[in-house]
Amino acid sequence: MGEFTIEFWESYRRFSHELRERIFDTVIWCRDIYLQKDGVRATLDSLVVLVILHGIDHLLGHPVGLRMAYLLPLWLAAKGGGRIAGYINVAATTLVLTFVDLQSNTIHANGIVLNTILRFGVLAGLMAFIEHFESRLKRYAVLAKRDDLTQSYNRVGLDEYAVRAIDRALSTGNSLTIAMIDCDKFKELNDEHGHAYGDHVLRILARLLRKNAPGCALARNGGDEFVLVLPGRMPRDARAILEKVNWKFREATILGDRCASFTYGISRLGPDGTSLKELMVAADKDMYLQKAMKSSAAVIEEIPAKLLA
């Protein structure tokens, strides 16, 4: 009997431990899904608002004037989660309002099916309009932060991204590096080969920087100057990336017996400043120091023998 009791409690302890682990894993999974998936978060948030709204409606005795408030969770779902979240909320709102009609006796039972179908159609149409309007607003907001030529951030987008990245790095203690990048004597390149080739060079440089610096943010600071924000990277990591990109940039911009190159400067969060402005000033100084160390003919360089081989 004693051995049985010991085995029972041991089995119970193992079962309880596994159950707690599974519950914990499930909670963490749900939290991650909620935080990372905009559609899931918008759907759940809108349904919570719908439930709260229905509770208020019930306490007030289902006044007709409150029916328009049921558009609020619909708007939240369509705005944050798109059409799928919107249609889920349309179905839920239709059911809730049908239940309210039955409770308040505002509609005869024989007409409940037709009324439900009509209500679903009207709410679905409103949701589609809201989702279309919100998606256009989001698109315009994105375009307002992007450089049309290189598809990188413009200064507005850079400021917004960098503030968040710097705050996150300061709060977590992680490293962050800023790189200022400038095409060597870009005006001469434009004058010699034309603006179309100059635009082509800028697009190539932006594409190479984005491709070789994953998890980082690239912005065009104006003209032929770029800013690269590298969260979690040390200056040596940034230099390794930029040296690699510079070599590929030369290969990709060969025209006749010449190719383009760039000069860069580096600054690090902390020693060189704690704001975007301070970091850009420090990186800019480093960049012009590097330019001064180059030969006067380094803008549109002669192609190294290794490239021609």
C-alpha positions as semicolon CSV with decimal commas, in nm:
position;residue;x (nm);y (nm);z (nm)
1;M;0,000;0,000;0,000
2;G;0,285;0,237;0,085
3;E;0,462;0,166;-0,248
4;F;0,140;0,227;-0,437
5;T;0,091;0,561;-0,261
6;I;0,447;0,668;-0,342
7;E;0,406;0,570;-0,710
8;F;0,070;0,747;-0,726
9;W;0,207;1,072;-0,587
10;E;0,514;1,047;-0,810
11;S;0,293;1,000;-1,116
12;Y;0,071;1,285;-1,001
13;R;0,375;1,510;-0,954
14;R;0,502;1,431;-1,305
15;F;0,158;1,486;-1,454
16;S;0,118;1,819;-1,271
17;H;0,462;1,931;-1,384
18;E;0,393;1,841;-1,749
19;L;0,051;2,009;-1,732
20;R;0,200;2,329;-1,593
21;E;0,469;2,324;-1,865
22;R;0,210;2,275;-2,139
23;I;-0,011;2,553;-2,000
24;F;0,291;2,784;-1,977
25;D;0,397;2,703;-2,335
26;T;0,042;2,761;-2,456
27;V;0,021;3,096;-2,279
28;I;0,357;3,205;-2,423
29;W;0,251;3,092;-2,772
30;C;-0,076;3,284;-2,744
31;R;0,110;3,591;-2,619
32;D;0,359;3,576;-2,907
33;I;0,082;3,529;-3,163
34;Y;-0,110;3,822;-3,012
35;L;0,192;4,051;-3,008
36;Q;0,336;3,955;-3,347
37;K;0,029;3,900;-3,565
38;D;-0,154;4,223;-3,637
39;G;-0,460;4,042;-3,771
40;V;-0,498;3,825;-3,461
41;R;-0,447;4,121;-3,227
42;A;-0,696;4,336;-3,416
43;T;-0,955;4,056;-3,420
44;L;-0,927;3,987;-3,047
45;D;-0,924;4,355;-2,954
46;S;-1,232;4,428;-3,163
47;L;-1,419;4,131;-3,016
48;V;-1,335;4,247;-2,664
49;V;-1,470;4,594;-2,749
50;L;-1,781;4,430;-2,896
51;V;-1,842;4,233;-2,576
52;I;-1,794;4,543;-2,359
53;L;-2,025;4,742;-2,586
54;H;-2,293;4,474;-2,566
55;G;-2,265;4,474;-2,187
56;I;-2,317;4,851;-2,177
57;D;-2,607;4,816;-2,423
58;H;-2,768;4,554;-2,198
59;L;-2,729;4,766;-1,883
60;L;-2,890;5,068;-2,057
61;G;-3,186;4,862;-2,177
62;H;-3,084;4,836;-2,545
63;P;-3,148;5,198;-2,655
64;V;-3,178;5,234;-3,031
65;G;-2,941;5,531;-3,031
66;L;-2,654;5,308;-2,919
67;R;-2,669;5,087;-3,229
68;M;-2,434;5,316;-3,424
69;A;-2,166;5,250;-3,162
70;Y;-2,139;4,893;-3,291
71;L;-1,946;5,034;-3,587
72;L;-1,651;5,102;-3,352
73;P;-1,530;4,740;-3,317
74;L;-1,591;4,696;-3,690
75;W;-1,361;4,989;-3,764
76;L;-1,096;4,860;-3,521
77;A;-1,096;4,517;-3,687
78;A;-1,082;4,650;-4,044
79;K;-0,814;4,907;-3,962
80;G;-0,579;4,679;-3,772
81;G;-0,642;4,338;-3,925
82;G;-0,773;4,390;-4,276
83;R;-1,064;4,213;-4,440
84;I;-1,036;3,876;-4,262
85;A;-1,051;4,037;-3,918
86;G;-1,323;4,265;-4,050
87;Y;-1,545;3,981;-4,173
88;I;-1,503;3,794;-3,844
89;N;-1,620;4,105;-3,661
90;V;-1,907;4,155;-3,908
91;A;-2,033;3,804;-3,830
92;A;-1,994;3,855;-3,455
93;T;-2,164;4,197;-3,463
94;T;-2,451;4,060;-3,672
95;L;-2,510;3,783;-3,418
96;V;-2,492;4,023;-3,124
97;L;-2,736;4,270;-3,282
98;T;-2,974;3,986;-3,374
99;F;-2,964;3,870;-3,013
100;V;-3,031;4,228;-2,898
101;D;-3,334;4,247;-3,131
102;L;-3,472;3,924;-2,987
103;Q;-3,423;4,048;-2,632
104;S;-3,576;4,389;-2,694
105;N;-3,862;4,256;-2,909
106;T;-3,791;4,517;-3,178
107;I;-3,846;4,268;-3,460
108;H;-4,089;3,984;-3,516
109;A;-3,941;3,632;-3,506
110;N;-4,065;3,560;-3,860
111;G;-3,848;3,837;-4,004
112;I;-3,534;3,756;-3,808
113;V;-3,364;3,561;-4,089
114;L;-3,419;3,829;-4,353
115;N;-3,316;4,104;-4,110
116;T;-2,998;3,914;-4,018
117;I;-2,903;3,866;-4,385
118;L;-2,964;4,233;-4,465
119;R;-2,770;4,346;-4,158
120;F;-2,476;4,122;-4,246
121;G;-2,470;4,261;-4,601
122;V;-2,481;4,624;-4,486
123;L;-2,209;4,570;-4,223
124;A;-1,993;4,378;-4,471
125;G;-2,022;4,665;-4,720
126;L;-1,930;4,921;-4,455
127;M;-1,637;4,709;-4,344
128;A;-1,509;4,676;-4,702
129;F;-1,526;5,052;-4,745
130;I;-1,345;5,115;-4,414
131;E;-1,076;4,857;-4,496
132;H;-1,020;5,007;-4,842
133;F;-0,998;5,358;-4,698
134;E;-0,759;5,252;-4,419
135;S;-0,538;5,052;-4,656
136;R;-0,504;5,357;-4,882
137;L;-0,413;5,570;-4,582
138;K;-0,149;5,316;-4,477
139;R;-0,010;5,309;-4,830
140;Y;0,019;5,686;-4,842
141;A;0,179;5,687;-4,497
142;V;0,440;5,439;-4,617
143;L;0,506;5,637;-4,934
144;A;0,553;5,953;-4,728
145;K;0,843;5,785;-4,549
146;R;1,011;5,636;-4,856
147;D;1,248;5,768;-5,119
148;D;1,089;5,702;-5,457
149;L;1,415;5,642;-5,645
150;T;1,589;5,396;-5,410
151;Q;1,290;5,262;-5,212
152;S;1,482;5,338;-4,893
153;Y;1,362;5,551;-4,604
154;N;1,367;5,925;-4,654
155;R;1,460;6,157;-4,368
156;V;1,113;6,137;-4,214
157;G;1,124;5,757;-4,212
158;L;1,482;5,758;-4,083
159;D;1,397;5,984;-3,789
160;E;1,101;5,766;-3,691
161;Y;1,293;5,438;-3,718
162;A;1,614;5,564;-3,555
163;V;1,438;5,708;-3,250
164;R;1,278;5,370;-3,176
165;A;1,601;5,178;-3,246
166;I;1,811;5,407;-3,025
167;D;1,559;5,396;-2,739
168;R;1,549;5,016;-2,763
169;A;1,927;4,989;-2,765
170;L;1,964;5,222;-2,466
171;S;1,702;5,035;-2,264
172;T;1,840;4,689;-2,342
173;G;2,210;4,777;-2,343
174;N;2,258;4,644;-2,694
175;S;2,500;4,802;-2,937
176;L;2,395;5,022;-3,228
177;T;2,607;5,163;-3,508
178;I;2,537;5,440;-3,757
179;A;2,710;5,457;-4,096
180;M;2,715;5,760;-4,325
181;I;2,776;5,662;-4,688
182;D;2,862;5,900;-4,971
183;C;2,931;5,819;-5,337
184;D;3,272;5,948;-5,438
185;K;3,240;6,264;-5,654
186;F;2,892;6,176;-5,765
187;K;2,845;6,504;-5,954
188;E;3,134;6,422;-6,185
189;L;2,987;6,079;-6,250
190;N;2,654;6,240;-6,339
191;D;2,815;6,497;-6,568
192;E;3,022;6,236;-6,749
193;H;2,764;5,958;-6,795
194;G;2,428;6,130;-6,751
195;H;2,163;6,144;-6,481
196;A;2,012;5,811;-6,585
197;Y;2,335;5,634;-6,503
198;G;2,361;5,832;-6,178
199;D;2,013;5,715;-6,076
200;H;2,111;5,361;-6,173
201;V;2,417;5,382;-5,947
202;L;2,211;5,502;-5,651
203;R;1,958;5,220;-5,697
204;I;2,236;4,962;-5,714
205;L;2,400;5,097;-5,399
206;A;2,071;5,095;-5,206
207;R;1,993;4,740;-5,319
208;L;2,338;4,610;-5,220
209;L;2,324;4,776;-4,879
210;R;1,980;4,631;-4,801
211;K;2,080;4,286;-4,924
212;N;2,406;4,267;-4,728
213;A;2,281;4,429;-4,407
214;P;1,972;4,229;-4,304
215;G;1,787;4,359;-4,001
216;C;1,921;4,710;-4,061
217;A;1,754;5,024;-4,193
218;L;1,875;5,225;-4,491
219;A;1,777;5,585;-4,560
220;R;1,865;5,828;-4,835
221;N;1,974;6,145;-4,662
222;G;1,968;6,352;-4,981
223;G;2,154;6,348;-5,309
224;D;2,409;6,066;-5,309
225;E;2,432;6,033;-4,930
226;F;2,286;5,740;-4,737
227;V;2,250;5,658;-4,368
228;L;2,260;5,298;-4,248
229;V;2,130;5,216;-3,899
230;L;2,269;4,885;-3,771
231;P;2,098;4,771;-3,448
232;G;2,293;4,507;-3,256
233;R;2,608;4,560;-3,466
234;M;2,947;4,681;-3,352
235;P;3,156;4,922;-3,566
236;R;3,381;4,637;-3,680
237;D;3,074;4,449;-3,807
238;A;2,958;4,759;-3,994
239;R;3,301;4,805;-4,154
240;A;3,309;4,442;-4,269
241;I;2,966;4,481;-4,428
242;L;3,050;4,810;-4,598
243;E;3,383;4,691;-4,734
244;K;3,207;4,391;-4,886
245;V;2,935;4,612;-5,033
246;N;3,190;4,859;-5,170
247;W;3,365;4,585;-5,364
248;K;3,035;4,454;-5,505
249;F;2,933;4,811;-5,583
250;R;3,243;4,860;-5,794
251;E;3,177;4,536;-5,982
252;A;2,813;4,631;-6,047
253;T;2,887;4,983;-6,177
254;I;3,162;4,911;-6,430
255;L;3,127;5,137;-6,733
256;G;3,409;5,125;-6,983
257;D;3,731;5,124;-6,786
258;R;3,585;5,291;-6,476
259;C;3,358;5,211;-6,185
260;A;3,194;5,392;-5,894
261;S;3,284;5,364;-5,528
262;F;3,179;5,519;-5,199
263;T;3,329;5,643;-4,875
264;Y;3,175;5,578;-4,536
265;G;3,204;5,693;-4,178
266;I;3,108;5,505;-3,861
267;S;2,976;5,610;-3,520
268;R;2,867;5,404;-3,221
269;L;2,585;5,465;-2,976
270;G;2,731;5,572;-2,643
271;P;3,086;5,686;-2,714
272;D;2,979;5,904;-3,008
273;G;2,643;6,022;-2,875
274;T;2,298;5,909;-2,766
275;S;2,080;6,076;-3,032
276;L;2,050;6,038;-3,407
277;K;2,180;6,390;-3,465
278;E;2,493;6,333;-3,254
279;L;2,562;5,996;-3,416
280;M;2,520;6,136;-3,767
281;V;2,755;6,426;-3,691
282;A;3,018;6,185;-3,558
283;A;2,979;5,949;-3,855
284;D;2,991;6,244;-4,095
285;K;3,322;6,362;-3,945
286;D;3,464;6,012;-3,975
287;M;3,347;5,991;-4,336
288;Y;3,518;6,316;-4,438
289;L;3,832;6,203;-4,258
290;Q;3,826;5,890;-4,473
291;K;3,769;6,100;-4,785
292;A;4,070;6,315;-4,699
293;M;4,284;6,002;-4,676
294;K;4,185;5,890;-5,024
295;S;4,365;5,999;-5,337
296;S;4,210;6,283;-5,536
297;A;4,124;6,043;-5,820
298;A;3,917;5,800;-5,611
299;V;3,564;5,913;-5,716
300;I;3,514;5,727;-6,032
301;E;3,807;5,499;-5,989
302;E;3,997;5,311;-6,249
303;I;3,889;4,950;-6,232
304;P;4,136;4,744;-6,029
305;A;4,322;4,479;-6,222
306;K;4,151;4,210;-6,016
307;L;3,811;4,318;-6,148
308;L;3,928;4,311;-6,508
309;A;4,077;3,963;-6,471
